[in-house]
Amino acid sequence: MNYLRATILVTILVLFSSARSVQAQSSIGLQPGSLTDRAITWPTSEQWRRVLRLEDHNSRVVVLGTMLLGGAAGFVGSFTLLRRRALMGDALSHATLPGIALAFILATAWGFDGKSLPILLLGATVSGLAGVGAILLIRNLTRLKEDAALGIVLSVFFAAGVSLLGVVQQMKTGHAAGLEAFIYGKTASMGAADAKIIGVAALFCVVFSLLLFKELKLLCFDEGFAASRGFPVVMLDMALMSLVVIVSIVGLQAVGLVLVIALLVIPAAAARFWTESMWRMAVIAALLGAVSGMLGAAMSAIFSKLPSGAMIVLACAMFFLMSLFFGSSRGVIIRFWRRSRLDRTVDRQHLLRALYELLESSHDTKHIAADTARSVSTSELMAVRSWSQRRLKHEIARSRSAGLVKTEGDQRVYLTQTGFAEAVRLTHQHRLWELYLITHADIAPSQVDREADAIEHVLQAETVQELERLLEHQPDAGLPSSPHGPTEPVLRNSGKSITRRAE
Amino acid sequence: MMFGSFAWDWALDGWIVTTGILCAISATLLGNFLVLRRMSMLGDAISHAVLPGLAAAFLISNSRSSLPMFIGAVIVGILTALFTEWIRGIGKVDEGASMGVVFTSLFALGLVMVVQAADHVDLDPGCVLYGAIELTPLDTIPVAGLSIPRSAITLSIVTLINALFVSIFYKELKISSFDPALSTTTGFHAGLIHYALMTLVAVTAVASFESVGNILVVAMFIVPPCAAYLLADRIGTMITISVGIAVASAVLGHISAVVVPTWFGYHSTSTAGMMAVAAGLIFVLSAILGPRHGIFVKLARRHALSWRILTEDVISLLYRLRERNDATIPNRANLQAMLLTGNVATRVVLGWLTHRGDIRSTVGCYQLTDQGETRARSLVRSHRLWEQYLVSLAGGTVDRIHDKAEQLEHFTDRQLRERLDAETETPQIDPHGSHIPPEK
């Protein structure tokens, strides 16, 4: 009746029949030692060897089957992830239930064996595809969004399936127990025939998505563009979802509902952290899926008390966590590092410009170049910008080791020759952008400093040239003077005397 | 006899339906905001993810009593929402994907824990936490002399809390659902209300699993709000309608769970399942028949528009034929061939035009009446003024403008024509050399 209860019961009963004998022994009496029975016994080296070299026929089949499934699910999952429909597998695997129940009822009513695999698979496929159709109809004909379409199909189809199962249980021939095993998977007892079905389906999915790789990629990234170039978007969408249906159905009866969802989502999400290329992502996702399948199955073969389905998901989750942090393209650590590098660059540029502007404010512009040796005190630097003492000190130390500034004692800083050249360049960029904002974007001079501050660090050399051309500024004519300065000829007649950095 | 086997028993059916209604209302109230925030799948995710909470509660408390299990499940339910948000935020992963990663991993973790616990004492969370709505009337508590089902009491409390939450924080929920940034700038932290909502979703979900099973609550989080979304344009109306739909599907669902299987010779089936199916049917009905966004209305509107355009095409064609001093008076077949339209559409349109008095037919051939001619003249005038405008002011070339003008003429009223006329300095001849008829 209730599928979670059934999932748990069936998983316990079917997957861990070996564990039950242990349970029978320990439940004779709740002796104090029974708490330690929960601990997993370390397997002997003999067991390790047998599993790792795949000597058991059974574990060989299970490992191979889960690997193939993991690979195919990872590959297909990358497309659904990029299509922002990661949970489609969730919806569609639930949507197969009414088909399975109905196939059982009809087949029994017409005198066939209700539990024959082809009939149940056919039922599952038909209702999975009906689910696909419903999702597409809801999405294209109403104003509801993707997630709502998935949610509606998931809950209504599944509820219909539960209602039908309620009827199945009353049938005279109804031994629905077998049905539940079909629905909730039986990884550990996977047979050679199951592995073969999985292999064929996995191969089909991978080959099919390879053939349509370009089209599916376009569909994932820019549906509108694909439609405008004459690609049959709805058909492609249908094809992608049908692949998901195939993977879910095969996976469903081999490894269970939740595991197949996990295999469709997690490897693809993990692969996304490693690359920006669709092709590499699909390959990495397939590899991660396959390796997790293998690891999980092997773990549960070695430690007989660990459920293989759950172990596969946990292996996936482990890979996901690793990728989340260490991913070479979008991982948290690499992003943090990029960010702090940018922060340091920004700090250095602020320091250099602040030094230059302080020099400029106390000298006639023309004589600055000759007077590079004049030093500036750190308290003056502290005053021009809202940075902390510590941050400023760190930046001064870094710039000194880069040969851009020198220090006199603890309190005074002056620019070196290289530092001065760099500072001139930066101030030049900053002021060009300020001028641009004032003349071409009609922003008040009092407002431009902050905006220029945000953009100056990322200006490319070509952009600077373009700005110079636009503002008809000769590069050899020296620095443009600050638009905030009261001596600025352009602004003098505007009557506004703007104090620098009003904050 | 359709309801032959159905005898309503208040002590039984009454309580089942009441519990169903309470569950439906409490879930739907929050579901409206989940749908608006595009988090419809959260209910499903939580329903899978609470498993480790149950197992941990059992391992810690070493008992199978309800309260620790409830607390454990709620905590993990909230953690699901937190982890989802966290992975989405720091990993820049799509919402759905991060939800998928979190709930499947938690479920797997729960399975491993359950296996460890099951070795020790037989733990079946089903007995402890996952109830079935049919059994609710059997587990009663005496309150003020009445024996009321325990789940009805739990769910009334949850419904009350949710109703209070939604009515007190209505404005905040509304703003933060539509524009989180605006909500934060106006001084109310969008994240705070988000997590309050998530907490209540977890509480509602777990309380409902315990009493009525999870199928019903997962469906009620999504389906009635979606149906209401298609019927209403204001969030207050949407919430009201969705609650109505929730109640209706609970009642209908129970009745059909008892009645429908008897048509095929079986007894009753799962009530919770049929309640969700009933909600699904109501959704389909509102998607098709909705007054403003329904598929039917949209199709009808499109058809009406295409027929209106065709009537205008017919009379302007007749006008142009007469203008060219063409002696032939076209019959229906001619018109159909010239306008490249279907048989039915042409019949409908000609019938309508005759009825309105714009054209008259003499032995199967059609001619404009005076009234029709006035109407046609303004259409042709619009067309040619647009062509003139497109060439002289919008930089179009003569051979490209016809199609554009053909579209625009149907949406041009007298005021706009006068404006076009003024802008193009009252031309007499359009770019193709045709005379522009004057306004009458």
Interface residues (C-beta under 8 A of the other chain):
Chain A: M1 N2 Y3 L4 R5 I8 L9 T11 I12 F16 A19 V22 Q23 S26 S27 L30 S34 L35 D37 R38 L81 R84 R85 A86 L87 G89 D90 I138 L141 T142 R143 L144 K145 E146 D147 A148 L150 G151 I152 L154 S155 V156 F158 A159 A160 G161 V162 S163 L164 L165 G166 V167 Q170 M171 V258 L259 I261 A262 L264 V265 I266 A268 A269 R272 F273 K305 L306 P307 G309 A310 M311 I312 V313 L314 C316 A317 F320 L324 R330 V332
Chain B: V35 R38 M39 S40 M41 G43 D44 S47 H48 L51 I87 I90 G91 K92 V93 D94 E95 G96 A97 S98 M99 G100 V101 T104 S105 F107 A108 L109 L111 V112 V114 V115 Q116 A117 A118 D119 H120 V121 D122 D124 P125 G126 Y130 A132 F209 G213 N214 I215 L216 V218 A219 F221 I222 V223 C226 Y229 L230 A257 P261 F264 Y266 H267 S268 T269 S270 A272 G273 M274 M275 A276 V277 A279 G280 F283 A287 H293 I295 K298
